[in-house]
Amino acid sequence: MRIILKRSNPGLLMNNSPDEIPRLAVEACRYCLGSKERQRYLTQLIRLVKSRLWRDNSSYYQDALQQTWIYLCQNLCEGKTARPYDPDIASVATWLNTYLKFRLLDFERAVQAERARHVSAYREDGSTTDVVETLEAKPEIPPILERVQDWLKQNAQELRKVHIVNYPAINCYELILRRLPPETPWQALENEFGVSYKTLESFYRRQCKPRLREFGRAEGHLNP
């Protein structure tokens, strides 16, 4: 999914005053998701706010920016994938800049990991070899982890019903999935969902972990 900016609708006059961005955000949320009216206001909003976003010359900047526009469209009003935008906490630009910088960091880490896989190492005789050739084969996913993943898929609908009040996106399915090896740090989840890591960890411990343990006992991996 890529966000494509169309020409402005003649009926929507846009100026560059500081109050214009929050006004457009309010107007967009007056209309239902997927409506032409909301899309027109979102287009105007994007045109204004993009000049206030963080910029750099990285090769992956445009990809991170596209993810940011999708995040805006999904969470400005309803909170489809994360906590919905709250004007009392930050401006639209600040809210999006926070998300954009985390996505850029994700891309940077991916690039660094890929580089590390292809760094050339010198042999004693002066020749070189790809480090990848010297690494052991990636271990297979442990059977228990595969079973947990299968269990999650089979019970996704029920697990998604168990969520933090007013935050349907923060549910047992998502948190168990994110905490499987390699675990997503609680701090990273806090930044993504906009909810303190203590709240996330408490919910996981009270609601999600007991369901995971029940599955483990049923599989014979834990004592009754």
Beta strands, then each sheet from edge to edge (+ up, - down):
strand 1: 120-122
strand 2: 128-130
strand 3: 163-164
strand 4: 167-171
sheet 1: 1+ 2-
sheet 2: 3+ 4-
end
